[in-house]
Each structure stands twice: as structure tokens, then as C-alpha cells.
């Protein structure tokens, strides 16, 4: 599989035009939104800032925790539990969710829904074919009985520090292997190398005044 630096991915030609025809993710319809669509400009700008903040926070937490608390404590805290979602100006779409997901899960709570999986599959297919990967992907999801939801996805890759807990099983420290076997017996998030595609960060927005 093609290796890629975290959050530094090149543009994907098939997303350069207008939105595609509606696709269906399970029972939830969505459309792909082109990266240059003016209707998504504010969403995309806000998403960029939030995703960069999330990425910086996660890497800092992992590096700091390994140094001060060790690998096992790091395994317990390396997620978004304490990440506070910023409040955007009242006249702008409001952030409603931040999610990390992957095709190779450790924590079942991070499982992709059908719309997430469509993005994961698109990226995986591009990598398998040796094609360029998009810096972002955007959807407009229209769940039944809920406000339309803008989703902005950013592919992420494993940094070298991540390999301590996501690398080849035989190379993991014995205490890490034991912890994973006890707490995540169905763990698939191993056998990665540095700068290999890991999954996605997704941020979700609804129009101002419609967030619940």
C-alpha cells in the first residue's frame, strides 16, 4: 500500500469538478461535493482549521504521554474524549461532531457508518490502484428527520510514534500486546509502518440554527 505523510496528501483529479449524482449510504442518501464548490467554501475553511487542531492535539498527547506515563497509559487516553469542540460564529455552520475512523479498527466505537465507509473505500481503491489521494473529501448527508449534514474528511497516516502501538505485532512491547489482547481482542489496527494510510478524521457541520 502506498505510504503517505500525515495530512499532506495531493489532490485527486476525479473530485475537481462539480458534485456527482446522489449516492446511497445504507438508508442515508448523500452526494459528493466537489472541492471547488463555492457552497462548501466556508465549511471547508472551518474544517481545515479544526482538523489541523485535532491532528496537532493527538500527536502532542501521544508523544507527551509516552514520555511521562508510558505506553499503556497512552493507549488509554489516545482519543478525542477530552477534545472540546470549538464554537463557531453564530452566523456560520456549527460543528456537531469530530470522528476518527478506519477500515482497520481498534475501538469498535469508532466504526464507520455507511457514508464514512464510502469515503474509506474510495481512498483504499485509489491507493490500491496507485492513484493520487485527495487532500479532503466532502459529502452532504441528508438523514431522515434530521438537518442536512456537511461532512469533511481528511486522510491521515501513521506517524513514527504511532508504530509503538500500531506496528507489526511481533515488534510491540509485551505489555502492549497483553493490553490489546485484554481490552481489544478483535483489534485490527496493527501491522502498520510509518507514514502508511491509517484512516480518516471527519468533522461534521449543520447550518446555523439547526444544530441540536
Rosetta constraint file for C-alpha pairs under 8 A:
AtomPair CA 1 CA 127 HARMONIC 6.30 0.50
AtomPair CA 1 CA 128 HARMONIC 6.32 0.50
AtomPair CA 1 CA 196 HARMONIC 7.50 0.50
AtomPair CA 2 CA 127 HARMONIC 5.90 0.50
AtomPair CA 2 CA 128 HARMONIC 7.63 0.50
AtomPair CA 2 CA 130 HARMONIC 7.00 0.50
AtomPair CA 2 CA 196 HARMONIC 6.86 0.50
AtomPair CA 2 CA 197 HARMONIC 7.61 0.50
AtomPair CA 3 CA 157 HARMONIC 7.87 0.50
AtomPair CA 3 CA 194 HARMONIC 7.74 0.50
AtomPair CA 3 CA 195 HARMONIC 5.30 0.50
AtomPair CA 3 CA 196 HARMONIC 4.30 0.50
AtomPair CA 3 CA 197 HARMONIC 6.30 0.50
AtomPair CA 4 CA 8 HARMONIC 7.43 0.50
AtomPair CA 4 CA 9 HARMONIC 6.92 0.50
AtomPair CA 4 CA 157 HARMONIC 6.19 0.50
AtomPair CA 4 CA 195 HARMONIC 5.03 0.50
AtomPair CA 4 CA 196 HARMONIC 5.54 0.50
AtomPair CA 4 CA 197 HARMONIC 6.16 0.50
AtomPair CA 5 CA 9 HARMONIC 7.10 0.50
AtomPair CA 5 CA 156 HARMONIC 7.66 0.50
AtomPair CA 5 CA 157 HARMONIC 5.94 0.50
AtomPair CA 5 CA 158 HARMONIC 7.76 0.50
AtomPair CA 5 CA 159 HARMONIC 7.64 0.50
AtomPair CA 5 CA 195 HARMONIC 5.02 0.50
AtomPair CA 5 CA 196 HARMONIC 7.43 0.50
AtomPair CA 6 CA 155 HARMONIC 7.59 0.50
AtomPair CA 6 CA 156 HARMONIC 4.86 0.50
AtomPair CA 6 CA 157 HARMONIC 4.46 0.50
AtomPair CA 6 CA 158 HARMONIC 6.66 0.50
AtomPair CA 6 CA 159 HARMONIC 6.80 0.50
AtomPair CA 6 CA 195 HARMONIC 6.60 0.50
AtomPair CA 6 CA 197 HARMONIC 7.95 0.50
AtomPair CA 7 CA 135 HARMONIC 7.27 0.50
AtomPair CA 7 CA 154 HARMONIC 6.84 0.50
AtomPair CA 7 CA 155 HARMONIC 6.19 0.50
AtomPair CA 7 CA 156 HARMONIC 5.22 0.50
AtomPair CA 7 CA 157 HARMONIC 7.09 0.50
AtomPair CA 8 CA 135 HARMONIC 6.94 0.50
AtomPair CA 9 CA 132 HARMONIC 7.98 0.50
AtomPair CA 9 CA 133 HARMONIC 6.18 0.50
AtomPair CA 9 CA 134 HARMONIC 6.25 0.50
AtomPair CA 9 CA 135 HARMONIC 4.85 0.50
AtomPair CA 9 CA 155 HARMONIC 7.61 0.50
AtomPair CA 10 CA 132 HARMONIC 6.27 0.50
AtomPair CA 10 CA 133 HARMONIC 5.89 0.50
AtomPair CA 10 CA 134 HARMONIC 5.71 0.50
AtomPair CA 10 CA 135 HARMONIC 5.60 0.50
AtomPair CA 11 CA 132 HARMONIC 6.74 0.50
AtomPair CA 11 CA 133 HARMONIC 6.27 0.50
AtomPair CA 11 CA 134 HARMONIC 4.54 0.50
AtomPair CA 11 CA 135 HARMONIC 5.60 0.50
AtomPair CA 12 CA 16 HARMONIC 7.15 0.50
AtomPair CA 12 CA 132 HARMONIC 5.57 0.50
AtomPair CA 12 CA 133 HARMONIC 5.33 0.50
AtomPair CA 12 CA 134 HARMONIC 4.36 0.50
AtomPair CA 12 CA 135 HARMONIC 7.50 0.50
AtomPair CA 15 CA 19 HARMONIC 8.00 0.50
AtomPair CA 15 CA 33 HARMONIC 7.95 0.50
AtomPair CA 15 CA 34 HARMONIC 5.43 0.50
AtomPair CA 15 CA 35 HARMONIC 6.45 0.50
AtomPair CA 15 CA 134 HARMONIC 7.72 0.50
AtomPair CA 15 CA 137 HARMONIC 7.89 0.50
AtomPair CA 16 CA 34 HARMONIC 5.94 0.50
AtomPair CA 16 CA 35 HARMONIC 6.18 0.50
AtomPair CA 16 CA 36 HARMONIC 6.63 0.50
AtomPair CA 17 CA 34 HARMONIC 5.76 0.50
AtomPair CA 17 CA 35 HARMONIC 7.76 0.50
AtomPair CA 17 CA 36 HARMONIC 7.25 0.50
AtomPair CA 18 CA 33 HARMONIC 6.95 0.50
AtomPair CA 18 CA 34 HARMONIC 5.11 0.50
AtomPair CA 18 CA 36 HARMONIC 7.70 0.50
AtomPair CA 18 CA 37 HARMONIC 6.68 0.50
AtomPair CA 19 CA 31 HARMONIC 6.91 0.50
AtomPair CA 19 CA 32 HARMONIC 5.37 0.50
AtomPair CA 19 CA 33 HARMONIC 4.53 0.50
AtomPair CA 19 CA 34 HARMONIC 5.03 0.50
AtomPair CA 19 CA 37 HARMONIC 7.80 0.50
AtomPair CA 20 CA 31 HARMONIC 6.50 0.50
AtomPair CA 20 CA 32 HARMONIC 5.63 0.50
AtomPair CA 20 CA 33 HARMONIC 7.11 0.50
AtomPair CA 20 CA 34 HARMONIC 7.96 0.50
AtomPair CA 21 CA 31 HARMONIC 6.51 0.50
AtomPair CA 21 CA 32 HARMONIC 7.65 0.50
AtomPair CA 22 CA 29 HARMONIC 6.93 0.50
AtomPair CA 22 CA 30 HARMONIC 5.88 0.50
AtomPair CA 22 CA 31 HARMONIC 4.56 0.50
AtomPair CA 22 CA 32 HARMONIC 7.31 0.50
AtomPair CA 23 CA 29 HARMONIC 6.09 0.50
AtomPair CA 23 CA 30 HARMONIC 5.60 0.50
AtomPair CA 23 CA 31 HARMONIC 5.75 0.50
AtomPair CA 23 CA 32 HARMONIC 7.79 0.50
AtomPair CA 24 CA 28 HARMONIC 6.07 0.50
AtomPair CA 24 CA 29 HARMONIC 4.40 0.50
AtomPair CA 24 CA 30 HARMONIC 6.00 0.50
AtomPair CA 25 CA 29 HARMONIC 5.77 0.50
AtomPair CA 25 CA 30 HARMONIC 6.91 0.50
AtomPair CA 25 CA 114 HARMONIC 4.80 0.50
AtomPair CA 25 CA 115 HARMONIC 5.03 0.50
AtomPair CA 25 CA 118 HARMONIC 7.26 0.50
AtomPair CA 26 CA 114 HARMONIC 5.78 0.50
AtomPair CA 26 CA 115 HARMONIC 7.86 0.50
AtomPair CA 28 CA 115 HARMONIC 7.77 0.50
AtomPair CA 28 CA 141 HARMONIC 7.07 0.50
AtomPair CA 28 CA 142 HARMONIC 6.45 0.50
AtomPair CA 28 CA 143 HARMONIC 5.30 0.50
AtomPair CA 28 CA 144 HARMONIC 7.14 0.50
AtomPair CA 29 CA 141 HARMONIC 6.14 0.50
AtomPair CA 29 CA 142 HARMONIC 5.80 0.50
AtomPair CA 29 CA 143 HARMONIC 6.94 0.50
AtomPair CA 30 CA 115 HARMONIC 7.47 0.50
AtomPair CA 30 CA 139 HARMONIC 6.39 0.50
AtomPair CA 30 CA 140 HARMONIC 5.43 0.50
AtomPair CA 30 CA 141 HARMONIC 4.27 0.50
AtomPair CA 30 CA 142 HARMONIC 5.99 0.50
AtomPair CA 31 CA 139 HARMONIC 5.60 0.50
AtomPair CA 31 CA 140 HARMONIC 5.44 0.50
AtomPair CA 31 CA 141 HARMONIC 6.74 0.50
AtomPair CA 32 CA 137 HARMONIC 7.79 0.50
AtomPair CA 32 CA 138 HARMONIC 6.03 0.50
AtomPair CA 32 CA 139 HARMONIC 4.66 0.50
AtomPair CA 32 CA 140 HARMONIC 6.64 0.50
AtomPair CA 33 CA 37 HARMONIC 6.83 0.50
AtomPair CA 33 CA 40 HARMONIC 7.69 0.50
AtomPair CA 33 CA 137 HARMONIC 7.63 0.50
AtomPair CA 33 CA 138 HARMONIC 5.20 0.50
AtomPair CA 33 CA 139 HARMONIC 5.39 0.50
AtomPair CA 33 CA 140 HARMONIC 6.80 0.50
AtomPair CA 34 CA 137 HARMONIC 7.94 0.50
AtomPair CA 34 CA 138 HARMONIC 6.99 0.50
AtomPair CA 35 CA 40 HARMONIC 7.55 0.50
AtomPair CA 35 CA 136 HARMONIC 7.53 0.50
AtomPair CA 35 CA 137 HARMONIC 7.23 0.50
AtomPair CA 35 CA 138 HARMONIC 7.07 0.50
AtomPair CA 36 CA 40 HARMONIC 7.71 0.50
AtomPair CA 36 CA 41 HARMONIC 7.53 0.50
AtomPair CA 37 CA 41 HARMONIC 6.84 0.50
AtomPair CA 40 CA 44 HARMONIC 5.90 0.50
AtomPair CA 41 CA 45 HARMONIC 6.17 0.50
AtomPair CA 42 CA 46 HARMONIC 6.17 0.50
AtomPair CA 42 CA 92 HARMONIC 7.84 0.50
AtomPair CA 43 CA 47 HARMONIC 6.00 0.50
AtomPair CA 43 CA 93 HARMONIC 7.06 0.50
AtomPair CA 43 CA 150 HARMONIC 7.59 0.50
AtomPair CA 43 CA 152 HARMONIC 7.90 0.50
AtomPair CA 43 CA 205 HARMONIC 7.52 0.50
AtomPair CA 44 CA 48 HARMONIC 6.11 0.50
AtomPair CA 44 CA 152 HARMONIC 6.98 0.50
AtomPair CA 45 CA 49 HARMONIC 6.67 0.50
AtomPair CA 46 CA 50 HARMONIC 6.34 0.50
AtomPair CA 47 CA 51 HARMONIC 5.92 0.50
AtomPair CA 47 CA 152 HARMONIC 6.56 0.50
AtomPair CA 47 CA 203 HARMONIC 6.56 0.50
AtomPair CA 48 CA 52 HARMONIC 6.18 0.50
AtomPair CA 49 CA 53 HARMONIC 6.30 0.50
AtomPair CA 50 CA 54 HARMONIC 6.17 0.50
AtomPair CA 50 CA 203 HARMONIC 7.93 0.50
AtomPair CA 51 CA 55 HARMONIC 6.07 0.50
AtomPair CA 51 CA 154 HARMONIC 7.64 0.50
AtomPair CA 51 CA 201 HARMONIC 7.10 0.50
AtomPair CA 51 CA 203 HARMONIC 7.47 0.50
AtomPair CA 52 CA 56 HARMONIC 6.12 0.50
AtomPair CA 53 CA 57 HARMONIC 6.05 0.50
AtomPair CA 54 CA 58 HARMONIC 6.13 0.50
AtomPair CA 54 CA 83 HARMONIC 7.90 0.50
AtomPair CA 55 CA 59 HARMONIC 6.28 0.50
AtomPair CA 56 CA 60 HARMONIC 6.06 0.50
AtomPair CA 57 CA 61 HARMONIC 6.02 0.50
AtomPair CA 58 CA 62 HARMONIC 6.18 0.50
AtomPair CA 58 CA 78 HARMONIC 6.87 0.50
AtomPair CA 58 CA 79 HARMONIC 7.23 0.50
AtomPair CA 58 CA 80 HARMONIC 7.86 0.50
AtomPair CA 59 CA 63 HARMONIC 6.13 0.50
AtomPair CA 60 CA 64 HARMONIC 5.88 0.50
AtomPair CA 61 CA 65 HARMONIC 5.79 0.50
AtomPair CA 61 CA 78 HARMONIC 6.92 0.50
AtomPair CA 62 CA 66 HARMONIC 6.08 0.50
AtomPair CA 62 CA 74 HARMONIC 6.19 0.50
AtomPair CA 62 CA 78 HARMONIC 6.23 0.50
AtomPair CA 62 CA 161 HARMONIC 7.75 0.50
AtomPair CA 63 CA 67 HARMONIC 6.40 0.50
AtomPair CA 63 CA 161 HARMONIC 7.03 0.50
AtomPair CA 64 CA 68 HARMONIC 6.17 0.50
AtomPair CA 65 CA 69 HARMONIC 5.15 0.50
AtomPair CA 65 CA 70 HARMONIC 6.37 0.50
AtomPair CA 65 CA 71 HARMONIC 7.61 0.50
AtomPair CA 65 CA 73 HARMONIC 7.15 0.50
AtomPair CA 65 CA 74 HARMONIC 5.46 0.50
AtomPair CA 66 CA 70 HARMONIC 4.41 0.50
AtomPair CA 66 CA 71 HARMONIC 5.36 0.50
AtomPair CA 66 CA 73 HARMONIC 7.77 0.50
AtomPair CA 66 CA 74 HARMONIC 6.00 0.50
AtomPair CA 69 CA 73 HARMONIC 5.81 0.50
AtomPair CA 69 CA 74 HARMONIC 6.98 0.50
AtomPair CA 70 CA 74 HARMONIC 6.36 0.50
AtomPair CA 71 CA 75 HARMONIC 6.25 0.50
AtomPair CA 71 CA 164 HARMONIC 7.85 0.50
AtomPair CA 71 CA 165 HARMONIC 7.69 0.50
AtomPair CA 71 CA 176 HARMONIC 7.08 0.50
AtomPair CA 72 CA 76 HARMONIC 6.58 0.50
AtomPair CA 72 CA 175 HARMONIC 7.40 0.50
AtomPair CA 72 CA 176 HARMONIC 6.49 0.50
AtomPair CA 72 CA 179 HARMONIC 7.28 0.50
AtomPair CA 73 CA 77 HARMONIC 6.54 0.50
AtomPair CA 74 CA 78 HARMONIC 5.74 0.50
AtomPair CA 75 CA 165 HARMONIC 7.65 0.50
AtomPair CA 77 CA 81 HARMONIC 7.84 0.50
AtomPair CA 85 CA 95 HARMONIC 7.18 0.50
AtomPair CA 85 CA 96 HARMONIC 8.00 0.50
AtomPair CA 85 CA 97 HARMONIC 7.86 0.50
AtomPair CA 85 CA 98 HARMONIC 7.85 0.50
AtomPair CA 86 CA 95 HARMONIC 7.47 0.50
AtomPair CA 87 CA 94 HARMONIC 7.16 0.50
AtomPair CA 87 CA 95 HARMONIC 7.22 0.50
AtomPair CA 88 CA 92 HARMONIC 6.55 0.50
AtomPair CA 88 CA 93 HARMONIC 7.47 0.50
AtomPair CA 88 CA 94 HARMONIC 6.04 0.50
AtomPair CA 88 CA 95 HARMONIC 7.27 0.50
AtomPair CA 90 CA 94 HARMONIC 7.73 0.50
AtomPair CA 90 CA 208 HARMONIC 6.39 0.50
AtomPair CA 90 CA 209 HARMONIC 7.95 0.50
AtomPair CA 91 CA 208 HARMONIC 5.95 0.50
AtomPair CA 92 CA 207 HARMONIC 6.96 0.50
AtomPair CA 92 CA 208 HARMONIC 5.59 0.50
AtomPair CA 93 CA 205 HARMONIC 5.86 0.50
AtomPair CA 93 CA 206 HARMONIC 5.38 0.50
AtomPair CA 93 CA 207 HARMONIC 4.26 0.50
AtomPair CA 93 CA 208 HARMONIC 4.66 0.50
AtomPair CA 94 CA 205 HARMONIC 5.22 0.50
AtomPair CA 94 CA 206 HARMONIC 5.51 0.50
AtomPair CA 94 CA 207 HARMONIC 6.23 0.50
AtomPair CA 94 CA 208 HARMONIC 5.72 0.50
AtomPair CA 94 CA 211 HARMONIC 6.74 0.50
AtomPair CA 95 CA 203 HARMONIC 7.18 0.50
AtomPair CA 95 CA 204 HARMONIC 5.80 0.50
AtomPair CA 95 CA 205 HARMONIC 4.47 0.50
AtomPair CA 95 CA 206 HARMONIC 6.84 0.50
AtomPair CA 96 CA 203 HARMONIC 7.67 0.50
AtomPair CA 96 CA 204 HARMONIC 5.54 0.50
AtomPair CA 96 CA 205 HARMONIC 5.42 0.50
AtomPair CA 96 CA 206 HARMONIC 7.00 0.50
AtomPair CA 96 CA 211 HARMONIC 7.04 0.50
AtomPair CA 97 CA 202 HARMONIC 7.90 0.50
AtomPair CA 97 CA 203 HARMONIC 5.67 0.50
AtomPair CA 97 CA 204 HARMONIC 5.08 0.50
AtomPair CA 97 CA 205 HARMONIC 7.28 0.50
AtomPair CA 98 CA 201 HARMONIC 7.23 0.50
AtomPair CA 98 CA 202 HARMONIC 5.72 0.50
AtomPair CA 98 CA 203 HARMONIC 4.60 0.50
AtomPair CA 98 CA 204 HARMONIC 6.57 0.50
AtomPair CA 99 CA 110 HARMONIC 7.27 0.50
AtomPair CA 99 CA 201 HARMONIC 5.74 0.50
AtomPair CA 99 CA 202 HARMONIC 5.06 0.50
AtomPair CA 99 CA 203 HARMONIC 6.46 0.50
AtomPair CA 100 CA 110 HARMONIC 6.30 0.50
AtomPair CA 100 CA 199 HARMONIC 7.41 0.50
AtomPair CA 100 CA 200 HARMONIC 5.71 0.50
AtomPair CA 100 CA 201 HARMONIC 4.69 0.50
AtomPair CA 100 CA 202 HARMONIC 6.33 0.50
AtomPair CA 101 CA 105 HARMONIC 7.29 0.50
AtomPair CA 101 CA 110 HARMONIC 5.28 0.50
AtomPair CA 101 CA 111 HARMONIC 6.03 0.50
AtomPair CA 101 CA 112 HARMONIC 5.77 0.50
AtomPair CA 101 CA 116 HARMONIC 7.85 0.50
AtomPair CA 101 CA 199 HARMONIC 5.81 0.50
AtomPair CA 101 CA 200 HARMONIC 5.47 0.50
AtomPair CA 101 CA 201 HARMONIC 6.74 0.50
AtomPair CA 101 CA 202 HARMONIC 7.91 0.50
AtomPair CA 102 CA 110 HARMONIC 7.72 0.50
AtomPair CA 102 CA 111 HARMONIC 7.17 0.50
AtomPair CA 102 CA 112 HARMONIC 6.89 0.50
AtomPair CA 102 CA 120 HARMONIC 6.99 0.50
AtomPair CA 102 CA 198 HARMONIC 6.55 0.50
AtomPair CA 102 CA 199 HARMONIC 4.25 0.50
AtomPair CA 102 CA 200 HARMONIC 6.24 0.50
AtomPair CA 103 CA 112 HARMONIC 7.81 0.50
AtomPair CA 103 CA 117 HARMONIC 7.74 0.50
AtomPair CA 103 CA 120 HARMONIC 6.80 0.50
AtomPair CA 103 CA 199 HARMONIC 6.85 0.50
AtomPair CA 104 CA 187 HARMONIC 7.90 0.50
AtomPair CA 104 CA 188 HARMONIC 4.92 0.50
AtomPair CA 104 CA 189 HARMONIC 5.11 0.50
AtomPair CA 104 CA 198 HARMONIC 7.88 0.50
AtomPair CA 105 CA 110 HARMONIC 7.14 0.50
AtomPair CA 105 CA 111 HARMONIC 6.85 0.50
AtomPair CA 105 CA 187 HARMONIC 6.30 0.50
AtomPair CA 105 CA 188 HARMONIC 5.30 0.50
AtomPair CA 105 CA 189 HARMONIC 5.33 0.50
AtomPair CA 106 CA 184 HARMONIC 6.42 0.50
AtomPair CA 106 CA 186 HARMONIC 7.32 0.50
AtomPair CA 106 CA 187 HARMONIC 4.59 0.50
AtomPair CA 106 CA 188 HARMONIC 5.78 0.50
AtomPair CA 106 CA 189 HARMONIC 5.24 0.50
AtomPair CA 107 CA 111 HARMONIC 7.55 0.50
AtomPair CA 107 CA 184 HARMONIC 6.92 0.50
AtomPair CA 107 CA 187 HARMONIC 7.43 0.50
AtomPair CA 112 CA 116 HARMONIC 5.11 0.50
AtomPair CA 112 CA 117 HARMONIC 5.59 0.50
AtomPair CA 113 CA 117 HARMONIC 6.10 0.50
AtomPair CA 114 CA 118 HARMONIC 6.31 0.50
AtomPair CA 115 CA 119 HARMONIC 6.81 0.50
AtomPair CA 115 CA 141 HARMONIC 7.94 0.50
AtomPair CA 116 CA 120 HARMONIC 6.35 0.50
AtomPair CA 117 CA 121 HARMONIC 5.92 0.50
AtomPair CA 118 CA 122 HARMONIC 6.19 0.50
AtomPair CA 119 CA 123 HARMONIC 6.32 0.50
AtomPair CA 119 CA 137 HARMONIC 7.36 0.50
AtomPair CA 119 CA 153 HARMONIC 7.90 0.50
AtomPair CA 120 CA 124 HARMONIC 6.06 0.50
AtomPair CA 120 CA 199 HARMONIC 7.07 0.50
AtomPair CA 120 CA 200 HARMONIC 7.51 0.50
AtomPair CA 121 CA 125 HARMONIC 5.97 0.50
AtomPair CA 122 CA 126 HARMONIC 6.30 0.50
AtomPair CA 123 CA 127 HARMONIC 6.25 0.50
AtomPair CA 123 CA 133 HARMONIC 6.33 0.50
AtomPair CA 123 CA 134 HARMONIC 7.82 0.50
AtomPair CA 124 CA 128 HARMONIC 6.14 0.50
AtomPair CA 125 CA 129 HARMONIC 6.20 0.50
AtomPair CA 126 CA 130 HARMONIC 6.13 0.50
AtomPair CA 126 CA 131 HARMONIC 4.91 0.50
AtomPair CA 126 CA 132 HARMONIC 6.63 0.50
AtomPair CA 126 CA 133 HARMONIC 6.42 0.50
AtomPair CA 127 CA 131 HARMONIC 5.77 0.50
AtomPair CA 127 CA 132 HARMONIC 7.21 0.50
AtomPair CA 127 CA 133 HARMONIC 7.07 0.50
AtomPair CA 134 CA 155 HARMONIC 7.86 0.50
AtomPair CA 135 CA 154 HARMONIC 6.22 0.50
AtomPair CA 135 CA 155 HARMONIC 6.91 0.50
AtomPair CA 136 CA 152 HARMONIC 6.69 0.50
AtomPair CA 136 CA 153 HARMONIC 5.43 0.50
AtomPair CA 136 CA 154 HARMONIC 4.80 0.50
AtomPair CA 136 CA 155 HARMONIC 7.06 0.50
AtomPair CA 137 CA 152 HARMONIC 5.83 0.50
AtomPair CA 137 CA 153 HARMONIC 5.10 0.50
AtomPair CA 137 CA 154 HARMONIC 6.73 0.50
AtomPair CA 138 CA 150 HARMONIC 7.25 0.50
AtomPair CA 138 CA 151 HARMONIC 5.58 0.50
AtomPair CA 138 CA 152 HARMONIC 4.61 0.50
AtomPair CA 138 CA 153 HARMONIC 6.28 0.50
AtomPair CA 139 CA 150 HARMONIC 5.88 0.50
AtomPair CA 139 CA 151 HARMONIC 5.14 0.50
AtomPair CA 139 CA 152 HARMONIC 6.69 0.50
AtomPair CA 140 CA 148 HARMONIC 6.77 0.50
AtomPair CA 140 CA 149 HARMONIC 5.72 0.50
AtomPair CA 140 CA 150 HARMONIC 4.66 0.50
AtomPair CA 140 CA 151 HARMONIC 6.31 0.50
AtomPair CA 141 CA 148 HARMONIC 5.73 0.50
AtomPair CA 141 CA 149 HARMONIC 5.03 0.50
AtomPair CA 141 CA 150 HARMONIC 6.27 0.50
AtomPair CA 141 CA 151 HARMONIC 7.36 0.50
AtomPair CA 142 CA 146 HARMONIC 7.30 0.50
AtomPair CA 142 CA 147 HARMONIC 6.89 0.50
AtomPair CA 142 CA 148 HARMONIC 4.57 0.50
AtomPair CA 142 CA 149 HARMONIC 6.31 0.50
AtomPair CA 143 CA 147 HARMONIC 7.13 0.50
AtomPair CA 143 CA 148 HARMONIC 6.66 0.50
AtomPair CA 143 CA 149 HARMONIC 7.84 0.50
AtomPair CA 147 CA 206 HARMONIC 6.76 0.50
AtomPair CA 147 CA 207 HARMONIC 7.98 0.50
AtomPair CA 147 CA 210 HARMONIC 6.47 0.50
AtomPair CA 147 CA 211 HARMONIC 7.70 0.50
AtomPair CA 148 CA 206 HARMONIC 6.38 0.50
AtomPair CA 148 CA 207 HARMONIC 7.86 0.50
AtomPair CA 149 CA 204 HARMONIC 6.46 0.50
AtomPair CA 149 CA 205 HARMONIC 5.67 0.50
AtomPair CA 149 CA 206 HARMONIC 5.04 0.50
AtomPair CA 149 CA 207 HARMONIC 7.91 0.50
AtomPair CA 150 CA 204 HARMONIC 5.57 0.50
AtomPair CA 150 CA 205 HARMONIC 5.08 0.50
AtomPair CA 150 CA 206 HARMONIC 6.24 0.50
AtomPair CA 151 CA 202 HARMONIC 6.61 0.50
AtomPair CA 151 CA 203 HARMONIC 5.79 0.50
AtomPair CA 151 CA 204 HARMONIC 4.54 0.50
AtomPair CA 151 CA 205 HARMONIC 6.52 0.50
AtomPair CA 152 CA 202 HARMONIC 5.65 0.50
AtomPair CA 152 CA 203 HARMONIC 5.46 0.50
AtomPair CA 152 CA 204 HARMONIC 6.52 0.50
AtomPair CA 153 CA 200 HARMONIC 6.22 0.50
AtomPair CA 153 CA 201 HARMONIC 5.71 0.50
AtomPair CA 153 CA 202 HARMONIC 4.43 0.50
AtomPair CA 153 CA 203 HARMONIC 6.64 0.50
AtomPair CA 154 CA 200 HARMONIC 5.47 0.50
AtomPair CA 154 CA 201 HARMONIC 5.31 0.50
AtomPair CA 154 CA 202 HARMONIC 6.47 0.50
AtomPair CA 155 CA 197 HARMONIC 7.24 0.50
AtomPair CA 155 CA 198 HARMONIC 7.65 0.50
AtomPair CA 155 CA 199 HARMONIC 5.81 0.50
AtomPair CA 155 CA 200 HARMONIC 4.54 0.50
AtomPair CA 155 CA 201 HARMONIC 6.54 0.50
AtomPair CA 156 CA 197 HARMONIC 6.00 0.50
AtomPair CA 156 CA 198 HARMONIC 5.78 0.50
AtomPair CA 156 CA 199 HARMONIC 5.60 0.50
AtomPair CA 156 CA 200 HARMONIC 5.57 0.50
AtomPair CA 156 CA 201 HARMONIC 6.99 0.50
AtomPair CA 157 CA 194 HARMONIC 7.80 0.50
AtomPair CA 157 CA 195 HARMONIC 5.19 0.50
AtomPair CA 157 CA 196 HARMONIC 5.06 0.50
AtomPair CA 157 CA 197 HARMONIC 4.14 0.50
AtomPair CA 157 CA 198 HARMONIC 4.73 0.50
AtomPair CA 157 CA 199 HARMONIC 6.93 0.50
AtomPair CA 158 CA 162 HARMONIC 5.77 0.50
AtomPair CA 158 CA 163 HARMONIC 7.18 0.50
AtomPair CA 158 CA 192 HARMONIC 7.42 0.50
AtomPair CA 158 CA 193 HARMONIC 7.16 0.50
AtomPair CA 158 CA 194 HARMONIC 5.43 0.50
AtomPair CA 158 CA 195 HARMONIC 4.84 0.50
AtomPair CA 158 CA 196 HARMONIC 5.46 0.50
AtomPair CA 158 CA 197 HARMONIC 6.45 0.50
AtomPair CA 158 CA 198 HARMONIC 5.84 0.50
AtomPair CA 159 CA 163 HARMONIC 7.22 0.50
AtomPair CA 159 CA 194 HARMONIC 5.50 0.50
AtomPair CA 159 CA 195 HARMONIC 5.55 0.50
AtomPair CA 160 CA 164 HARMONIC 7.94 0.50
AtomPair CA 160 CA 193 HARMONIC 7.81 0.50
AtomPair CA 160 CA 194 HARMONIC 4.98 0.50
AtomPair CA 160 CA 195 HARMONIC 7.17 0.50
AtomPair CA 162 CA 166 HARMONIC 5.91 0.50
AtomPair CA 162 CA 167 HARMONIC 7.50 0.50
AtomPair CA 162 CA 194 HARMONIC 7.76 0.50
AtomPair CA 163 CA 167 HARMONIC 4.24 0.50
AtomPair CA 163 CA 168 HARMONIC 7.90 0.50
AtomPair CA 163 CA 192 HARMONIC 6.74 0.50
AtomPair CA 163 CA 193 HARMONIC 6.56 0.50
AtomPair CA 163 CA 194 HARMONIC 6.67 0.50
AtomPair CA 164 CA 172 HARMONIC 6.28 0.50
AtomPair CA 164 CA 173 HARMONIC 7.72 0.50
AtomPair CA 165 CA 172 HARMONIC 6.52 0.50
AtomPair CA 165 CA 176 HARMONIC 6.80 0.50
AtomPair CA 165 CA 190 HARMONIC 7.43 0.50
AtomPair CA 166 CA 172 HARMONIC 7.98 0.50
AtomPair CA 166 CA 189 HARMONIC 5.90 0.50
AtomPair CA 166 CA 190 HARMONIC 4.32 0.50
AtomPair CA 166 CA 191 HARMONIC 6.28 0.50
AtomPair CA 166 CA 192 HARMONIC 5.84 0.50
AtomPair CA 167 CA 171 HARMONIC 6.80 0.50
AtomPair CA 167 CA 172 HARMONIC 6.68 0.50
AtomPair CA 167 CA 190 HARMONIC 5.27 0.50
AtomPair CA 167 CA 191 HARMONIC 4.60 0.50
AtomPair CA 167 CA 192 HARMONIC 4.70 0.50
AtomPair CA 167 CA 193 HARMONIC 6.02 0.50
AtomPair CA 168 CA 172 HARMONIC 6.69 0.50
AtomPair CA 168 CA 190 HARMONIC 5.93 0.50
AtomPair CA 168 CA 191 HARMONIC 3.77 0.50
AtomPair CA 168 CA 192 HARMONIC 6.25 0.50
AtomPair CA 168 CA 193 HARMONIC 7.69 0.50
AtomPair CA 169 CA 177 HARMONIC 7.33 0.50
AtomPair CA 169 CA 190 HARMONIC 6.40 0.50
AtomPair CA 169 CA 191 HARMONIC 6.13 0.50
AtomPair CA 172 CA 176 HARMONIC 6.26 0.50
AtomPair CA 172 CA 177 HARMONIC 6.31 0.50
AtomPair CA 173 CA 177 HARMONIC 6.44 0.50
AtomPair CA 174 CA 178 HARMONIC 6.19 0.50
AtomPair CA 175 CA 179 HARMONIC 6.08 0.50
AtomPair CA 176 CA 180 HARMONIC 6.12 0.50
AtomPair CA 177 CA 181 HARMONIC 6.10 0.50
AtomPair CA 178 CA 182 HARMONIC 6.24 0.50
AtomPair CA 179 CA 183 HARMONIC 6.02 0.50
AtomPair CA 179 CA 184 HARMONIC 7.78 0.50
AtomPair CA 180 CA 184 HARMONIC 4.95 0.50
AtomPair CA 180 CA 185 HARMONIC 6.46 0.50
AtomPair CA 180 CA 187 HARMONIC 7.14 0.50
AtomPair CA 181 CA 185 HARMONIC 4.73 0.50
AtomPair CA 181 CA 187 HARMONIC 7.89 0.50
AtomPair CA 192 CA 196 HARMONIC 6.59 0.50
AtomPair CA 206 CA 210 HARMONIC 6.32 0.50
AtomPair CA 206 CA 211 HARMONIC 5.88 0.50
AtomPair CA 207 CA 211 HARMONIC 7.06 0.50
